[in-house]
Amino acid sequence: MHGWVKAVIDWPYSSFHRYLQNEIYTADWTGGGEFEDLEMGER
């Protein structure tokens, strides 16, 4: 995602949607984007 969306649920290509459909995760599993200021990955 690398800054393209604020929450995993907003990324249409994520496998997260499959986990939602199979009731493995809930829609609020990640907490809704509170990690937006977290610096991770390559820059």
C-alpha positions in Angstrom: 0.0 0.0 0.0 2.9 2.3 0.8 0.9 5.5 1.3 -1.7 4.9 -1.4 -4.5 4.4 1.2 -4.9 5.1 4.9 -6.5 1.7 5.8 -6.0 -1.8 4.4 -9.7 -2.1 3.7 -9.4 0.8 1.2 -6.9 -1.1 -1.0 -9.1 -3.1 -3.5 -6.2 -5.5 -4.4 -5.5 -6.7 -0.9 -6.1 -10.3 0.2 -7.6 -8.7 3.3 -11.0 -8.7 1.6 -10.9 -12.5 1.3 -10.2 -12.8 5.0 -13.2 -10.5 5.7 -15.4 -12.6 3.5 -14.3 -15.8 5.3 -14.9 -14.0 8.7 -11.2 -14.5 9.7 -10.8 -10.7 10.3 -13.3 -7.9 11.0 -13.4 -4.7 9.0 -11.8 -2.8 12.0 -9.0 -5.4 12.4 -6.2 -2.8 11.8 -7.8 -0.1 13.9 -8.6 2.2 11.0 -5.3 3.8 9.9 -3.7 5.0 13.1 -0.4 4.0 11.7 -0.3 6.8 9.1 2.7 8.5 10.7 4.7 5.3 11.1 7.7 5.2 8.9 8.3 1.7 7.4 9.8 0.3 4.2 12.1 1.8 1.6 12.1 5.5 0.9 
